[in-house]
Amino acid sequence: MKSIFIATILLSILTITSAFAEDFTLTQSIKWTMGSEIETASGKLKGVSVDGAYIDSRGHKGILTCIGSVGEVFKADCNLKDEDGDIVYLDALRKGVDGVSKMSGGTGKYKNVTANCVYQIANSNKEASLGLVTMQCSNN
Amino acid sequence: MKNITIFLVIVLMFTTKLVLAEDFSITFANKYSMNGAVETPLGVLKAFTIKGVFSDSRGHTGVINCIATSGKNLDFVCDSKDEDGDMFYSSGRRAGDSGEAIITGGTGKYANITSQCEYQIAALSKVVMVGLITMQCSSK
């Protein structure tokens, strides 16, 4: 009886969590521009700016802008402005072609919205400094 | 009896077409560079080069290069090279945010394969001239 009760509680928690978490995806077309390079205690670090356009599975689209650095890992802070002019803020951390990202609020419909994401460089052309990025997110 | 035979032939033709036709989608991250413009009797015609990367639903990735002119419509011809070095050739026309394209053979796995496609400008950053293109194709 106790086991059934615990199982019911766990199932309820899982259901409630699933109901509140909204999964969505983003696809991004990005172009990057490398900046200056500096020496740091952990090696060389290059500045980078990223610009592009995106669509998401919720029906939004817009432009994105990031500034960041490339060393042993890629780190950046970004904002995405959608078709309504609403902005969402996110950071990105990547090693190789896979990375993680966190959305942390914004303006308009994104105010107080947070999400944890994973992303992949689906394809890139280093000669043209172009990339196709796929991202999967889950709202907290 | 004749009607049944005709019906069966039609069903067979339809089934064969479904089996031989392969539907697939391609996502492109493209960067546009304007090369010049000329006055024509139909108005100003601008020349573009387009460089990009793609990923398709068949599991292929690669790079794309196009030359295009933009007046009343945007007309383009492209070559694309996938991860195996196989190339496919395409051309098309767009008016507004959507258009049609045709893939007309290529090398390796794309030799003698033609596909009819529809495509959309899913997202575009006019500031940095970067676009995200979604394309739906059906092979013959």
Interface residues (C-beta under 8 A of the other chain):
Chain A: T27 Q28 S29 I30 K31 D51 G52 A53 Y54 I55 K61 G62 I63 L64 A122 N123 S124 N125 A128 L130 G131 L132 V133 T134
Chain B: T27 F28 A29 N30 K31 K51 G52 V53 F54 S55 T61 G62 V63 A122 A123 L124 S125 V127 V128 V130 G131 L132 I133 T134
